[in-house]
């Protein structure tokens, strides 16, 4: 895998983790309507990370090498 591809994947992962942190913090101050939306987004981000982990394994990519 080229350095450019690794950097791209790591940038995406950094964004996903930042969004998870932000939503987790917002969850503490959210009203009930917003809370459902936040929890749904957190679930979606978690699923995306799981998909990336499984795909990395399927393709024989060392998860640690790309930040998973």
RAWOVEN-V57316 format. One record per residue. RES is the residue in three letters. PSI is psi in radians with two decimals (NA if undefined). D_CENTER is the distance of its C-alpha to the mean C-alpha in Angstrom with 2 decimals. Layout:
RES,PSI,D_CENTER  RES,PSI,D_CENTER
This chain:
UNK,2.36,20.50  UNK,2.79,21.44  UNK,-0.66,20.35  UNK,-0.73,19.33  UNK,-0.73,16.93  UNK,-0.77,15.38  UNK,-0.67,15.17  UNK,-0.86,13.59  UNK,-0.74,10.75  UNK,-0.65,10.40  UNK,-0.74,10.60  UNK,-0.77,7.80  UNK,-0.69,5.52  UNK,-0.74,7.58  UNK,-0.75,7.23  UNK,-0.82,3.69  UNK,-0.65,5.02  UNK,-0.72,8.20  UNK,-0.69,7.74  UNK,-0.78,6.98  UNK,-0.79,10.00  UNK,-0.80,11.97  UNK,-0.65,11.81  UNK,-0.70,12.74  UNK,-0.75,15.58  UNK,-0.51,16.69  UNK,-0.57,16.91  UNK,-0.43,19.80  UNK,0.15,21.85  UNK,2.57,21.11  UNK,2.91,23.97  UNK,-0.68,23.91  UNK,-0.77,23.26  UNK,-0.53,20.25  UNK,-0.75,18.96  UNK,-0.74,18.66  UNK,-0.78,16.67  UNK,-0.79,14.24  UNK,-0.63,13.93  UNK,-0.72,13.42  UNK,-0.70,10.54  UNK,-0.74,8.90  UNK,-0.74,9.86  UNK,-0.77,8.57  UNK,-0.70,4.86  UNK,-0.70,5.91  UNK,-0.69,7.90  UNK,-0.77,5.93  UNK,-0.71,4.61  UNK,-0.73,8.30  UNK,-0.77,9.66  UNK,-0.70,8.67  UNK,-0.84,10.21  UNK,-0.70,13.16  UNK,-0.69,13.75  UNK,-0.76,13.93  UNK,-0.76,16.42  UNK,-0.59,18.29  UNK,0.04,18.84  UNK,0.47,19.83  UNK,2.26,17.31  UNK,2.02,17.05  UNK,-0.67,13.45  UNK,-0.55,14.50  UNK,-0.41,15.96  UNK,0.11,12.80  UNK,0.34,10.78  UNK,NA,9.22
